Amino acid sequence: MNSKTSADIIIGVSSCLLGENVRFDAGHKRNAFITGVLKDYFKFLPFCPEIHIGLGVPRETIRLTLVDDKIRCVGTKNSLLDVTDKLTIAADEQSHWHRQLSGYILKKTLLVVVWRG
């Protein structure tokens, strides 16, 4: 029998999905299913990697692209804006709280949950 309660199940969620105005266009993508239904079953830990690395709001959009046979995260208008290394460092800095997550809800993904014993 599973003894976990909803307070024990921590899910990382993109801050914009909770209604925070952190997107490139200074808006949000509040999701009523997440904030109205799932909140009763999970504890959310919001995060926004772009804000964490110091990109402003509003900001240029960034995307993953292949540069010299390597995947880089660069600006969509200014390819000289390369935040790959900053995002890698941020992920390393955040690894301590990522370990407590049971899964993630991201903007481009409906729901990704990885359960840990």
N, CA, C and O atoms as CSV, one atom per row, in Angstrom:
chain,resi,resn,atom,element,x,y,z
A,1,MET,N,N,0.838,-1.176,0.000
A,1,MET,CA,C,0.000,0.000,0.000
A,1,MET,C,C,0.882,1.237,0.000
A,1,MET,O,O,1.900,1.274,0.691
A,2,ASN,N,N,0.498,2.256,-0.773
A,2,ASN,CA,C,1.260,3.484,-0.876
A,2,ASN,C,C,0.883,4.412,0.266
A,2,ASN,O,O,-0.284,4.772,0.423
A,3,SER,N,N,1.874,4.801,1.067
A,3,SER,CA,C,1.602,5.657,2.218
A,3,SER,C,C,1.843,7.127,1.915
A,3,SER,O,O,1.746,7.962,2.814
A,4,LYS,N,N,2.156,7.459,0.664
A,4,LYS,CA,C,2.401,8.857,0.311
A,4,LYS,C,C,1.103,9.649,0.349
A,4,LYS,O,O,0.046,9.152,-0.039
A,5,THR,N,N,1.196,10.879,0.818
A,5,THR,CA,C,0.071,11.808,0.752
A,5,THR,C,C,0.394,12.839,-0.306
A,5,THR,O,O,1.517,12.889,-0.807
A,6,SER,N,N,-0.577,13.659,-0.649
A,6,SER,CA,C,-0.339,14.682,-1.665
A,6,SER,C,C,0.765,15.638,-1.241
A,6,SER,O,O,1.479,16.164,-2.095
A,7,ALA,N,N,0.920,15.871,0.041
A,7,ALA,CA,C,1.978,16.758,0.523
A,7,ALA,C,C,3.359,16.146,0.292
A,7,ALA,O,O,4.355,16.868,0.253
A,8,ASP,N,N,3.427,14.826,0.139
A,8,ASP,CA,C,4.696,14.147,-0.094
A,8,ASP,C,C,5.104,14.156,-1.560
A,8,ASP,O,O,6.277,13.943,-1.869
A,9,ILE,N,N,4.185,14.393,-2.451
A,9,ILE,CA,C,4.462,14.314,-3.878
A,9,ILE,C,C,4.732,15.723,-4.403
A,9,ILE,O,O,3.812,16.515,-4.607
A,10,ILE,N,N,6.003,16.012,-4.615
A,10,ILE,CA,C,6.416,17.345,-5.037
A,10,ILE,C,C,6.696,17.321,-6.535
A,10,ILE,O,O,7.475,16.505,-7.027
A,11,ILE,N,N,6.048,18.226,-7.239
A,11,ILE,CA,C,6.166,18.318,-8.683
A,11,ILE,C,C,6.744,19.688,-9.045
A,11,ILE,O,O,6.239,20.719,-8.602
A,12,GLY,N,N,7.791,19.686,-9.841
A,12,GLY,CA,C,8.308,20.937,-10.386
A,12,GLY,C,C,7.381,21.401,-11.491
A,12,GLY,O,O,6.944,20.599,-12.316
A,13,VAL,N,N,7.079,22.679,-11.514
A,13,VAL,CA,C,6.151,23.208,-12.520
A,13,VAL,C,C,6.656,24.549,-13.035
A,13,VAL,O,O,7.135,25.386,-12.270
A,14,SER,N,N,6.540,24.733,-14.338
A,14,SER,CA,C,6.915,26.010,-14.929
A,14,SER,C,C,6.111,27.132,-14.285
A,14,SER,O,O,4.882,27.073,-14.228
A,15,SER,N,N,6.807,28.146,-13.804
A,15,SER,CA,C,6.160,29.254,-13.089
A,15,SER,C,C,5.028,29.888,-13.883
A,15,SER,O,O,4.018,30.292,-13.307
A,16,CYS,N,N,5.184,29.980,-15.193
A,16,CYS,CA,C,4.157,30.621,-16.019
A,16,CYS,C,C,2.840,29.857,-15.978
A,16,CYS,O,O,1.775,30.453,-16.139
A,17,LEU,N,N,2.901,28.540,-15.764
A,17,LEU,CA,C,1.680,27.737,-15.711
A,17,LEU,C,C,0.885,27.978,-14.428
A,17,LEU,O,O,-0.297,27.644,-14.346
A,18,LEU,N,N,1.548,28.562,-13.430
A,18,LEU,CA,C,0.860,28.909,-12.182
A,18,LEU,C,C,0.370,30.351,-12.194
A,18,LEU,O,O,-0.181,30.835,-11.206
A,19,GLY,N,N,0.576,31.040,-13.328
A,19,GLY,CA,C,0.077,32.410,-13.466
A,19,GLY,C,C,1.106,33.489,-13.227
A,19,GLY,O,O,0.755,34.668,-13.200
A,20,GLU,N,N,2.366,33.128,-13.053
A,20,GLU,CA,C,3.407,34.139,-12.854
A,20,GLU,C,C,3.780,34.756,-14.203
A,20,GLU,O,O,3.949,34.046,-15.194
A,21,ASN,N,N,3.904,36.071,-14.230
A,21,ASN,CA,C,4.225,36.800,-15.460
A,21,ASN,C,C,5.730,36.763,-15.726
A,21,ASN,O,O,6.428,37.758,-15.535
A,22,VAL,N,N,6.212,35.620,-16.163
A,22,VAL,CA,C,7.652,35.422,-16.369
A,22,VAL,C,C,8.005,35.071,-17.813
A,22,VAL,O,O,9.176,34.851,-18.120
A,23,ARG,N,N,7.037,35.015,-18.683
A,23,ARG,CA,C,7.310,34.608,-20.062
A,23,ARG,C,C,8.015,35.710,-20.853
A,23,ARG,O,O,8.069,36.863,-20.424
A,24,PHE,N,N,8.544,35.343,-21.994
A,24,PHE,CA,C,9.276,36.273,-22.850
A,24,PHE,C,C,8.468,37.523,-23.176
A,24,PHE,O,O,9.036,38.600,-23.356
A,25,ASP,N,N,7.151,37.386,-23.253
A,25,ASP,CA,C,6.275,38.508,-23.601
A,25,ASP,C,C,5.677,39.195,-22.371
A,25,ASP,O,O,4.741,39.987,-22.485
A,26,ALA,N,N,6.227,38.885,-21.200
A,26,ALA,CA,C,5.800,39.437,-19.910
A,26,ALA,C,C,4.438,38.901,-19.476
A,26,ALA,O,O,3.817,39.439,-18.560
A,27,GLY,N,N,3.984,37.861,-20.123
A,27,GLY,CA,C,2.708,37.258,-19.763
A,27,GLY,C,C,2.882,35.950,-19.007
A,27,GLY,O,O,3.958,35.635,-18.500
A,28,HIS,N,N,1.792,35.205,-18.949
A,28,HIS,CA,C,1.800,33.898,-18.289
A,28,HIS,C,C,0.961,32.943,-19.127
A,28,HIS,O,O,0.344,33.351,-20.111
A,29,LYS,N,N,0.939,31.713,-18.750
A,29,LYS,CA,C,0.114,30.690,-19.397
A,29,LYS,C,C,-0.603,29.891,-18.307
A,29,LYS,O,O,-0.592,28.660,-18.311
A,30,ARG,N,N,-1.223,30.616,-17.377
A,30,ARG,CA,C,-1.916,29.966,-16.258
A,30,ARG,C,C,-2.799,28.845,-16.776
A,30,ARG,O,O,-3.576,29.027,-17.713
A,31,ASN,N,N,-2.666,27.686,-16.154
A,31,ASN,CA,C,-3.405,26.510,-16.568
A,31,ASN,C,C,-4.402,26.154,-15.471
A,31,ASN,O,O,-4.012,25.783,-14.364
A,32,ALA,N,N,-5.684,26.269,-15.783
A,32,ALA,CA,C,-6.738,26.061,-14.783
A,32,ALA,C,C,-6.764,24.632,-14.252
A,32,ALA,O,O,-7.119,24.420,-13.092
A,33,PHE,N,N,-6.401,23.660,-15.060
A,33,PHE,CA,C,-6.377,22.267,-14.589
A,33,PHE,C,C,-5.293,22.085,-13.523
A,33,PHE,O,O,-5.501,21.412,-12.514
A,34,ILE,N,N,-4.139,22.696,-13.767
A,34,ILE,CA,C,-3.045,22.596,-12.795
A,34,ILE,C,C,-3.398,23.335,-11.515
A,34,ILE,O,O,-3.287,22.784,-10.420
A,35,THR,N,N,-3.829,24.603,-11.658
A,35,THR,CA,C,-4.075,25.433,-10.476
A,35,THR,C,C,-5.384,25.118,-9.784
A,35,THR,O,O,-5.558,25.456,-8.613
A,36,GLY,N,N,-6.312,24.474,-10.486
A,36,GLY,CA,C,-7.608,24.199,-9.888
A,36,GLY,C,C,-7.829,22.763,-9.455
A,36,GLY,O,O,-8.543,22.516,-8.483
A,37,VAL,N,N,-7.225,21.802,-10.164
A,37,VAL,CA,C,-7.462,20.386,-9.870
A,37,VAL,C,C,-6.216,19.730,-9.278
A,37,VAL,O,O,-6.254,19.184,-8.175
A,38,LEU,N,N,-5.117,19.791,-10.020
A,38,LEU,CA,C,-3.913,19.082,-9.586
A,38,LEU,C,C,-3.332,19.616,-8.279
A,38,LEU,O,O,-2.655,18.887,-7.553
A,39,LYS,N,N,-3.594,20.878,-7.982
A,39,LYS,CA,C,-3.065,21.455,-6.733
A,39,LYS,C,C,-3.557,20.712,-5.493
A,39,LYS,O,O,-2.923,20.775,-4.439
A,40,ASP,N,N,-4.665,20.021,-5.613
A,40,ASP,CA,C,-5.205,19.259,-4.488
A,40,ASP,C,C,-4.503,17.913,-4.310
A,40,ASP,O,O,-4.687,17.242,-3.294
A,41,TYR,N,N,-3.701,17.523,-5.297
A,41,TYR,CA,C,-3.054,16.216,-5.254
A,41,TYR,C,C,-1.537,16.270,-5.151
A,41,TYR,O,O,-0.900,15.278,-4.795
A,42,PHE,N,N,-0.959,17.423,-5.459
A,42,PHE,CA,C,0.492,17.558,-5.463
A,42,PHE,C,C,0.916,18.863,-4.813
A,42,PHE,O,O,0.154,19.829,-4.768
A,43,LYS,N,N,2.138,18.877,-4.311
A,43,LYS,CA,C,2.759,20.120,-3.866
A,43,LYS,C,C,3.607,20.604,-5.033
A,43,LYS,O,O,4.416,19.844,-5.564
A,44,PHE,N,N,3.432,21.862,-5.440
A,44,PHE,CA,C,4.156,22.396,-6.584
A,44,PHE,C,C,5.376,23.193,-6.150
A,44,PHE,O,O,5.341,23.933,-5.167
A,45,LEU,N,N,6.444,23.025,-6.901
A,45,LEU,CA,C,7.653,23.814,-6.720
A,45,LEU,C,C,7.882,24.549,-8.044
A,45,LEU,O,O,8.409,23.970,-8.994
A,46,PRO,N,N,7.481,25.837,-8.105
A,46,PRO,CA,C,7.589,26.571,-9.363
A,46,PRO,C,C,9.041,26.925,-9.681
A,46,PRO,O,O,9.853,27.145,-8.783
A,47,PHE,N,N,9.349,26.974,-10.977
A,47,PHE,CA,C,10.675,27.411,-11.396
A,47,PHE,C,C,10.612,27.981,-12.804
A,47,PHE,O,O,9.746,27.615,-13.598
A,48,CYS,N,N,11.537,28.880,-13.100
A,48,CYS,CA,C,11.686,29.470,-14.426
A,48,CYS,C,C,13.179,29.617,-14.679
A,48,CYS,O,O,13.802,30.545,-14.162
A,49,PRO,N,N,13.759,28.725,-15.461
A,49,PRO,CA,C,15.202,28.785,-15.709
A,49,PRO,C,C,15.658,30.107,-16.312
A,49,PRO,O,O,16.740,30.594,-15.984
A,50,GLU,N,N,14.848,30.693,-17.187
A,50,GLU,CA,C,15.243,31.955,-17.815
A,50,GLU,C,C,15.391,33.075,-16.787
A,50,GLU,O,O,16.332,33.865,-16.856
A,51,ILE,N,N,14.475,33.138,-15.849
A,51,ILE,CA,C,14.559,34.144,-14.792
A,51,ILE,C,C,15.768,33.852,-13.904
A,51,ILE,O,O,16.492,34.770,-13.517
A,52,HIS,N,N,15.985,32.590,-13.587
A,52,HIS,CA,C,17.092,32.196,-12.717
A,52,HIS,C,C,18.444,32.639,-13.279
A,52,HIS,O,O,19.332,33.027,-12.520
A,53,ILE,N,N,18.605,32.585,-14.603
A,53,ILE,CA,C,19.898,32.967,-15.181
A,53,ILE,C,C,19.988,34.454,-15.481
A,53,ILE,O,O,20.986,34.914,-16.035
A,54,GLY,N,N,18.955,35.214,-15.122
A,54,GLY,CA,C,19.031,36.666,-15.238
A,54,GLY,C,C,18.448,37.267,-16.499
A,54,GLY,O,O,18.613,38.464,-16.733
A,55,LEU,N,N,17.771,36.478,-17.319
A,55,LEU,CA,C,17.103,37.065,-18.473
A,55,LEU,C,C,15.904,37.858,-17.981
A,55,LEU,O,O,15.208,37.428,-17.061
A,56,GLY,N,N,15.665,38.985,-18.574
A,56,GLY,CA,C,14.599,39.867,-18.108
A,56,GLY,C,C,13.227,39.468,-18.608
A,56,GLY,O,O,13.054,38.474,-19.313
A,57,VAL,N,N,12.255,40.284,-18.214
A,57,VAL,CA,C,10.876,40.132,-18.657
A,57,VAL,C,C,10.416,41.522,-19.079
A,57,VAL,O,O,10.408,42.434,-18.253
A,58,PRO,N,N,10.038,41.708,-20.326
A,58,PRO,CA,C,10.071,40.753,-21.430
A,58,PRO,C,C,11.509,40.498,-21.887
A,58,PRO,O,O,12.448,41.175,-21.466
A,59,ARG,N,N,11.649,39.495,-22.765
A,59,ARG,CA,C,12.975,39.118,-23.238
A,59,ARG,C,C,12.852,38.463,-24.609
A,59,ARG,O,O,11.765,38.097,-25.055
A,60,GLU,N,N,13.981,38.330,-25.247
A,60,GLU,CA,C,14.025,37.590,-26.503
A,60,GLU,C,C,13.759,36.119,-26.206
A,60,GLU,O,O,14.202,35.596,-25.184
A,61,THR,N,N,13.042,35.465,-27.094
A,61,THR,CA,C,12.820,34.030,-26.915
A,61,THR,C,C,14.111,33.283,-27.245
A,61,THR,O,O,14.917,33.722,-28.065
A,62,ILE,N,N,14.278,32.150,-26.586
A,62,ILE,CA,C,15.451,31.317,-26.824
A,62,ILE,C,C,14.979,29.948,-27.301
A,62,ILE,O,O,13.843,29.546,-27.046
A,63,ARG,N,N,15.863,29.242,-27.992
A,63,ARG,CA,C,15.499,27.919,-28.491
A,63,ARG,C,C,16.738,27.049,-28.569
A,63,ARG,O,O,17.865,27.541,-28.618
A,64,LEU,N,N,16.506,25.746,-28.579
A,64,LEU,CA,C,17.595,24.795,-28.767
A,64,LEU,C,C,17.885,24.681,-30.252
A,64,LEU,O,O,16.968,24.565,-31.065
A,65,THR,N,N,19.169,24.714,-30.606
A,65,THR,CA,C,19.545,24.605,-32.004
A,65,THR,C,C,20.898,23.907,-32.111
A,65,THR,O,O,21.673,23.889,-31.156
A,66,LEU,N,N,21.168,23.346,-33.255
A,66,LEU,CA,C,22.423,22.654,-33.498
A,66,LEU,C,C,23.448,23.652,-34.033
A,66,LEU,O,O,23.242,24.262,-35.082
A,67,VAL,N,N,24.559,23.814,-33.301
A,67,VAL,CA,C,25.635,24.716,-33.698
A,67,VAL,C,C,26.932,23.917,-33.651
A,67,VAL,O,O,27.329,23.431,-32.592
A,68,ASP,N,N,27.584,23.785,-34.789
A,68,ASP,CA,C,28.839,23.029,-34.860
A,68,ASP,C,C,28.707,21.652,-34.219
A,68,ASP,O,O,29.557,21.244,-33.427
A,69,ASP,N,N,27.650,20.946,-34.561
A,69,ASP,CA,C,27.384,19.588,-34.074
A,69,ASP,C,C,27.132,19.503,-32.567
A,69,ASP,O,O,27.231,18.426,-31.979
A,70,LYS,N,N,26.808,20.635,-31.945
A,70,LYS,CA,C,26.472,20.650,-30.525
A,70,LYS,C,C,25.136,21.363,-30.348
A,70,LYS,O,O,24.834,22.321,-31.059
A,71,ILE,N,N,24.348,20.892,-29.402
A,71,ILE,CA,C,23.075,21.548,-29.110
A,71,ILE,C,C,23.351,22.742,-28.203
A,71,ILE,O,O,23.959,22.611,-27.141
A,72,ARG,N,N,22.890,23.908,-28.649
A,72,ARG,CA,C,23.073,25.150,-27.902
A,72,ARG,C,C,21.714,25.808,-27.705
A,72,ARG,O,O,20.784,25.550,-28.469
A,73,CYS,N,N,21.594,26.644,-26.701
A,73,CYS,CA,C,20.374,27.406,-26.439
A,73,CYS,C,C,20.666,28.862,-26.779
A,73,CYS,O,O,21.409,29.541,-26.071
A,74,VAL,N,N,20.070,29.332,-27.878
A,74,VAL,CA,C,20.397,30.658,-28.400
A,74,VAL,C,C,19.126,31.468,-28.639
A,74,VAL,O,O,18.015,30.938,-28.663
A,75,GLY,N,N,19.333,32.775,-28.813
A,75,GLY,CA,C,18.222,33.668,-29.106
A,75,GLY,C,C,17.630,33.384,-30.476
A,75,GLY,O,O,18.342,32.960,-31.386
A,76,THR,N,N,16.332,33.616,-30.626
A,76,THR,CA,C,15.680,33.377,-31.913
A,76,THR,C,C,15.935,34.512,-32.891
A,76,THR,O,O,15.866,34.309,-34.103
A,77,LYS,N,N,16.230,35.703,-32.383
A,77,LYS,CA,C,16.522,36.853,-33.245
A,77,LYS,C,C,18.018,37.134,-33.304
A,77,LYS,O,O,18.544,37.534,-34.343
A,78,ASN,N,N,18.694,36.922,-32.189
A,78,ASN,CA,C,20.124,37.206,-32.089
A,78,ASN,C,C,20.847,35.916,-31.720
A,78,ASN,O,O,20.871,35.523,-30.554
A,79,SER,N,N,21.430,35.265,-32.711
A,79,SER,CA,C,22.103,33.984,-32.442
A,79,SER,C,C,23.346,34.157,-31.583
A,79,SER,O,O,23.890,33.169,-31.091
A,80,LEU,N,N,23.813,35.396,-31.389
A,80,LEU,CA,C,24.947,35.635,-30.489
A,80,LEU,C,C,24.529,35.529,-29.025
A,80,LEU,O,O,25.375,35.385,-28.142
A,81,LEU,N,N,23.219,35.600,-28.769
A,81,LEU,CA,C,22.711,35.372,-27.414
A,81,LEU,C,C,22.723,33.865,-27.179
A,81,LEU,O,O,21.821,33.154,-27.623
A,82,ASP,N,N,23.732,33.393,-26.491
A,82,ASP,CA,C,23.893,31.959,-26.224
A,82,ASP,C,C,23.903,31.782,-24.703
A,82,ASP,O,O,24.845,32.196,-24.027
A,83,VAL,N,N,22.852,31.166,-24.181
A,83,VAL,CA,C,22.713,31.004,-22.728
A,83,VAL,C,C,22.923,29.550,-22.294
A,83,VAL,O,O,22.570,29.174,-21.177
A,84,THR,N,N,23.489,28.750,-23.171
A,84,THR,CA,C,23.692,27.329,-22.886
A,84,THR,C,C,24.473,27.112,-21.600
A,84,THR,O,O,24.044,26.357,-20.728
A,85,ASP,N,N,25.608,27.769,-21.483
A,85,ASP,CA,C,26.465,27.562,-20.305
A,85,ASP,C,C,25.783,28.044,-19.028
A,85,ASP,O,O,25.884,27.399,-17.984
A,86,LYS,N,N,25.090,29.180,-19.112
A,86,LYS,CA,C,24.368,29.683,-17.930
A,86,LYS,C,C,23.279,28.698,-17.489
A,86,LYS,O,O,23.098,28.463,-16.295
A,87,LEU,N,N,22.563,28.128,-18.447
A,87,LEU,CA,C,21.512,27.164,-18.105
A,87,LEU,C,C,22.098,25.883,-17.524
A,87,LEU,O,O,21.505,25.279,-16.630
A,88,THR,N,N,23.249,25.468,-18.021
A,88,THR,CA,C,23.915,24.276,-17.482
A,88,THR,C,C,24.352,24.515,-16.043
A,88,THR,O,O,24.171,23.651,-15.185
A,89,ILE,N,N,24.919,25.672,-15.780
A,89,ILE,CA,C,25.338,26.024,-14.418
A,89,ILE,C,C,24.119,26.101,-13.502
A,89,ILE,O,O,24.159,25.609,-12.374
A,90,ALA,N,N,23.038,26.713,-13.981
A,90,ALA,CA,C,21.809,26.827,-13.180
A,90,ALA,C,C,21.262,25.454,-12.829
A,90,ALA,O,O,20.835,25.225,-11.698
A,91,ALA,N,N,21.271,24.537,-13.792
A,91,ALA,CA,C,20.781,23.184,-13.521
A,91,ALA,C,C,21.631,22.510,-12.447
A,91,ALA,O,O,21.104,21.823,-11.572
A,92,ASP,N,N,22.927,22.704,-12.516
A,92,ASP,CA,C,23.813,22.142,-11.487
A,92,ASP,C,C,23.516,22.754,-10.110
A,92,ASP,O,O,23.470,22.047,-9.103
A,93,GLU,N,N,23.317,24.072,-10.084
A,93,GLU,CA,C,23.015,24.762,-8.818
A,93,GLU,C,C,21.687,24.299,-8.224
A,93,GLU,O,O,21.531,24.259,-7.004
A,94,GLN,N,N,20.743,23.955,-9.076
A,94,GLN,CA,C,19.413,23.570,-8.616
A,94,GLN,C,C,19.269,22.073,-8.379
A,94,GLN,O,O,18.200,21.612,-7.978
A,95,SER,N,N,20.318,21.318,-8.617
A,95,SER,CA,C,20.207,19.856,-8.532
A,95,SER,C,C,19.775,19.378,-7.152
A,95,SER,O,O,19.133,18.333,-7.040
A,96,HIS,N,N,20.114,20.124,-6.093
A,96,HIS,CA,C,19.730,19.691,-4.744
A,96,HIS,C,C,18.212,19.652,-4.569
A,96,HIS,O,O,17.699,18.749,-3.909
A,97,TRP,N,N,17.489,20.604,-5.142
A,97,TRP,CA,C,16.028,20.544,-4.997
A,97,TRP,C,C,15.374,19.739,-6.112
A,97,TRP,O,O,14.240,19.286,-5.954
A,98,HIS,N,N,16.056,19.552,-7.225
A,98,HIS,CA,C,15.499,18.691,-8.276
A,98,HIS,C,C,15.385,17.244,-7.784
A,98,HIS,O,O,14.488,16.515,-8.208
A,99,ARG,N,N,16.276,16.835,-6.907
A,99,ARG,CA,C,16.272,15.453,-6.399
A,99,ARG,C,C,15.018,15.127,-5.583
A,99,ARG,O,O,14.631,13.963,-5.476
A,100,GLN,N,N,14.388,16.150,-5.010
A,100,GLN,CA,C,13.194,15.896,-4.199
A,100,GLN,C,C,11.914,15.823,-5.038
A,100,GLN,O,O,10.843,15.520,-4.512
A,101,LEU,N,N,12.024,16.099,-6.338
A,101,LEU,CA,C,10.848,16.104,-7.203
A,101,LEU,C,C,10.467,14.701,-7.640
A,101,LEU,O,O,11.323,13.843,-7.856
A,102,SER,N,N,9.173,14.490,-7.763
A,102,SER,CA,C,8.662,13.236,-8.318
A,102,SER,C,C,8.386,13.376,-9.810
A,102,SER,O,O,8.141,12.376,-10.484
A,103,GLY,N,N,8.421,14.577,-10.329
A,103,GLY,CA,C,8.191,14.808,-11.743
A,103,GLY,C,C,8.118,16.290,-12.047
A,103,GLY,O,O,8.341,17.131,-11.175
A,104,TYR,N,N,7.803,16.600,-13.297
A,104,TYR,CA,C,7.737,17.977,-13.769
A,104,TYR,C,C,6.473,18.191,-14.588
A,104,TYR,O,O,5.958,17.266,-15.216
A,105,ILE,N,N,5.987,19.419,-14.570
A,105,ILE,CA,C,4.983,19.872,-15.524
A,105,ILE,C,C,5.610,21.071,-16.225
A,105,ILE,O,O,5.909,22.089,-15.601
A,106,LEU,N,N,5.800,20.932,-17.522
A,106,LEU,CA,C,6.462,21.969,-18.300
A,106,LEU,C,C,5.517,22.547,-19.335
A,106,LEU,O,O,4.514,21.920,-19.678
A,107,LYS,N,N,5.819,23.714,-19.828
A,107,LYS,CA,C,4.936,24.390,-20.779
A,107,LYS,C,C,4.695,23.564,-22.031
A,107,LYS,O,O,3.549,23.428,-22.458
A,108,LYS,N,N,5.729,23.014,-22.626
A,108,LYS,CA,C,5.568,22.283,-23.879
A,108,LYS,C,C,5.161,20.832,-23.668
A,108,LYS,O,O,4.921,20.118,-24.642
A,109,THR,N,N,5.079,20.386,-22.445
A,109,THR,CA,C,4.725,19.006,-22.142
A,109,THR,C,C,3.487,19.020,-21.253
A,109,THR,O,O,3.439,19.767,-20.275
A,110,LEU,N,N,2.502,18.218,-21.573
A,110,LEU,CA,C,1.293,18.208,-20.756
A,110,LEU,C,C,1.604,17.796,-19.329
A,110,LEU,O,O,1.315,18.540,-18.393
A,111,LEU,N,N,2.181,16.638,-19.155
A,111,LEU,CA,C,2.508,16.169,-17.809
A,111,LEU,C,C,3.548,15.066,-17.916
A,111,LEU,O,O,3.339,14.056,-18.589
A,112,VAL,N,N,4.640,15.270,-17.259
A,112,VAL,CA,C,5.671,14.238,-17.196
A,112,VAL,C,C,5.895,13.955,-15.721
A,112,VAL,O,O,6.322,14.838,-14.977
A,113,VAL,N,N,5.614,12.750,-15.297
A,113,VAL,CA,C,5.794,12.388,-13.900
A,113,VAL,C,C,6.668,11.146,-13.820
A,113,VAL,O,O,6.389,10.142,-14.475
A,114,VAL,N,N,7.701,11.212,-13.037
A,114,VAL,CA,C,8.554,10.057,-12.790
A,114,VAL,C,C,8.449,9.742,-11.314
A,114,VAL,O,O,8.907,10.520,-10.478
A,115,TRP,N,N,7.855,8.618,-10.986
A,115,TRP,CA,C,7.668,8.242,-9.575
A,115,TRP,C,C,8.914,7.566,-9.046
A,115,TRP,O,O,9.543,6.761,-9.733
A,116,ARG,N,N,9.256,7.898,-7.836
A,116,ARG,CA,C,10.378,7.274,-7.165
A,116,ARG,C,C,9.827,6.484,-5.979
A,116,ARG,O,O,9.084,7.012,-5.152
A,117,GLY,N,N,10.201,5.231,-5.917
A,117,GLY,CA,C,9.813,4.310,-4.863
A,117,GLY,C,C,9.312,4.896,-3.668
A,117,GLY,O,O,8.963,4.180,-2.729
